[in-house]
């Protein structure tokens, strides 16, 4: 029997550390080589990692983030241990919960043959009361869970910029 992992990946927190002016997210999207994937992101993304406890043990989450004063692009991934699986709806809800936001506009899809789920998280909030909207894709590629996000200041932004669609479409796995 496979265990379902309830992921609360704290990827959304990075967007609330936006600097006061300028930054990498203000630049044009350019190809970036990650571990096992390529994607187009603005500027030179910063890499970070964190661990989180789950039902299957402690997992490492790797993040690449480009941010500016009012927006951020993040691609993150975690490898899923054998005998466990990720529920993409839980990933979206866990992400919304971690920033006290509300997930909406959820749509199941596929990308490059992999299961994916897209959503918009409104009213995302940090510990200082700053508000943002997050556009998010969770993608399960074999034993790796990816999250691609675009965060914009404003509690209820309805539409992501055209660059977000370009960012999503640029992901190449393998």
C-alpha positions as CSV (number, residue, x, y, z in Angstrom):
1,X,0.0,0.0,0.0
2,X,1.4,3.4,-1.0
3,X,1.4,6.2,1.5
4,X,0.0,9.6,0.3
5,X,2.2,12.4,1.4
6,X,0.5,15.6,2.6
7,X,2.9,18.2,1.3
8,X,2.9,21.6,2.8
9,X,5.8,22.9,0.7
10,X,6.8,26.3,2.1
11,X,7.8,27.6,-1.3
12,X,5.5,30.5,-1.1
13,X,7.3,32.1,1.8
14,X,10.2,33.3,-0.4
15,X,8.1,35.8,-2.3
16,X,7.4,37.7,0.9
17,X,11.1,38.5,1.3
18,X,11.0,40.8,-1.7
19,X,13.6,43.6,-1.6
20,X,12.5,47.2,-1.5
21,X,13.6,48.0,-5.1
22,X,14.7,46.4,-8.3
23,X,15.9,42.8,-8.5
24,X,16.3,39.8,-10.8
25,X,12.6,39.3,-11.6
26,X,12.6,42.6,-13.5
27,X,14.9,41.1,-16.1
28,X,13.9,39.2,-19.3
29,X,13.4,35.4,-19.1
30,X,16.5,33.5,-20.0
31,X,17.3,29.7,-20.0
32,X,18.5,28.3,-16.7
33,X,19.9,24.8,-16.1
34,X,18.7,23.2,-12.8
35,X,19.3,19.7,-11.5
36,X,17.4,17.5,-14.0
37,X,15.5,20.3,-15.7
38,X,15.8,23.5,-17.6
39,X,13.5,26.5,-17.4
40,X,13.5,30.1,-18.4
41,X,13.6,32.5,-15.5
42,X,14.4,36.2,-15.1
43,X,18.0,37.1,-14.2
44,X,20.1,34.6,-12.3
45,X,17.9,32.6,-9.8
46,X,19.2,32.1,-6.3
47,X,19.3,28.5,-5.0
48,X,18.2,27.5,-1.5
49,X,17.1,24.3,0.2
50,X,15.1,23.4,3.2
51,X,13.8,20.2,4.8
52,X,10.3,19.4,5.9
53,X,8.9,16.5,7.9
54,X,6.3,14.3,6.1
55,X,4.6,10.9,6.7
56,X,7.4,9.3,4.7
57,X,10.2,11.0,6.6
58,X,12.1,14.3,6.2
59,X,12.3,15.6,2.6
60,X,14.6,18.1,1.1
61,X,13.0,20.9,-1.0
62,X,15.3,22.7,-3.5
63,X,14.2,26.2,-4.6
64,X,15.4,28.5,-7.3
65,X,14.0,32.1,-7.0
66,X,14.2,35.3,-8.9
67,X,12.5,38.2,-7.2
68,X,12.1,42.0,-7.4
69,X,10.2,44.6,-5.5
70,X,6.7,43.4,-6.5
71,X,7.0,39.9,-8.0
72,X,8.9,36.6,-7.8
73,X,9.4,33.5,-9.9
74,X,10.2,30.2,-8.1
75,X,10.8,26.7,-9.3
76,X,11.1,24.1,-6.6
77,X,11.3,20.4,-6.4
78,X,11.5,17.5,-4.0
79,X,12.2,13.9,-4.6
80,X,9.5,11.5,-3.4
81,X,10.7,8.4,-1.6
82,X,9.6,5.0,-2.8
83,X,6.3,3.8,-1.4
84,X,4.9,7.3,-1.2
85,X,2.9,9.4,-3.6
86,X,1.9,13.1,-3.8
87,X,-1.7,14.2,-4.2
88,X,-1.5,17.4,-6.3
89,X,-4.8,18.8,-4.9
90,X,-3.2,18.4,-1.4
91,X,-0.1,20.2,-2.6
92,X,-2.2,23.2,-3.8
93,X,-4.2,23.2,-0.6
94,X,-1.1,22.8,1.6
95,X,0.6,25.7,-0.2
96,X,-2.5,27.9,0.3
97,X,-2.7,27.0,3.9
98,X,0.9,27.8,4.5
99,X,0.4,31.4,3.5
100,X,-3.1,31.7,4.9
101,X,-4.4,32.2,1.4
102,X,-7.4,30.8,-0.6
103,X,-6.8,28.5,-3.6
104,X,-9.1,28.9,-6.6
105,X,-9.3,28.3,-10.3
106,X,-7.8,24.8,-9.8
107,X,-7.5,22.8,-13.0
108,X,-6.0,19.3,-13.6
109,X,-3.9,18.9,-16.7
110,X,-0.9,17.2,-18.1
111,X,2.5,18.7,-19.1
112,X,4.9,16.7,-21.2
113,X,2.9,13.6,-20.3
114,X,3.1,14.2,-16.5
115,X,0.1,15.0,-14.2
116,X,-0.2,18.6,-13.3
117,X,-2.5,20.9,-11.4
118,X,-2.7,24.7,-11.8
119,X,-4.2,27.2,-9.3
120,X,-4.4,30.8,-8.1
121,X,-3.9,31.5,-4.5
122,X,-5.3,34.9,-3.4
123,X,-4.9,36.7,-0.1
124,X,-1.5,35.1,0.6
125,X,-0.2,36.8,3.7
126,X,3.2,37.0,5.4
127,X,3.8,37.6,9.1
128,X,3.9,41.4,8.5
129,X,0.4,41.4,6.9
130,X,1.7,42.0,3.3
131,X,-0.7,40.5,0.7
132,X,0.1,38.8,-2.6
133,X,-1.4,36.5,-5.2
134,X,0.4,33.3,-6.3
135,X,-0.1,31.5,-9.6
136,X,1.0,28.0,-9.1
137,X,1.6,24.7,-11.0
138,X,2.3,21.5,-9.2
139,X,3.7,18.8,-11.4
140,X,4.5,15.2,-10.7
141,X,7.2,13.9,-12.9
142,X,8.0,10.3,-11.9
143,X,9.3,10.4,-8.4
144,X,9.9,14.2,-8.4
145,X,7.4,16.8,-7.4
146,X,7.9,20.3,-9.0
147,X,6.2,23.5,-8.1
148,X,6.4,26.5,-10.4
149,X,5.1,29.8,-9.0
150,X,4.7,33.4,-9.9
151,X,4.0,35.7,-7.0
152,X,2.7,39.3,-7.4
153,X,2.0,41.9,-4.8
154,X,-1.8,42.4,-4.4
155,X,-4.3,40.3,-2.5
156,X,-6.5,39.3,-5.5
157,X,-4.7,39.7,-8.8
158,X,-6.9,38.0,-11.4
159,X,-4.5,37.3,-14.3
160,X,-0.8,36.4,-14.4
161,X,1.4,38.3,-16.9
162,X,2.2,36.7,-20.3
163,X,5.7,35.9,-18.9
164,X,4.2,33.4,-16.5
165,X,2.8,31.3,-19.4
166,X,6.3,31.5,-21.0
167,X,7.9,30.4,-17.7
168,X,5.5,27.4,-17.4
169,X,6.0,26.4,-21.1
170,X,9.8,26.6,-20.9
171,X,10.1,23.8,-18.3
172,X,12.0,20.8,-19.8
173,X,12.4,17.8,-17.6
174,X,15.3,15.4,-18.0
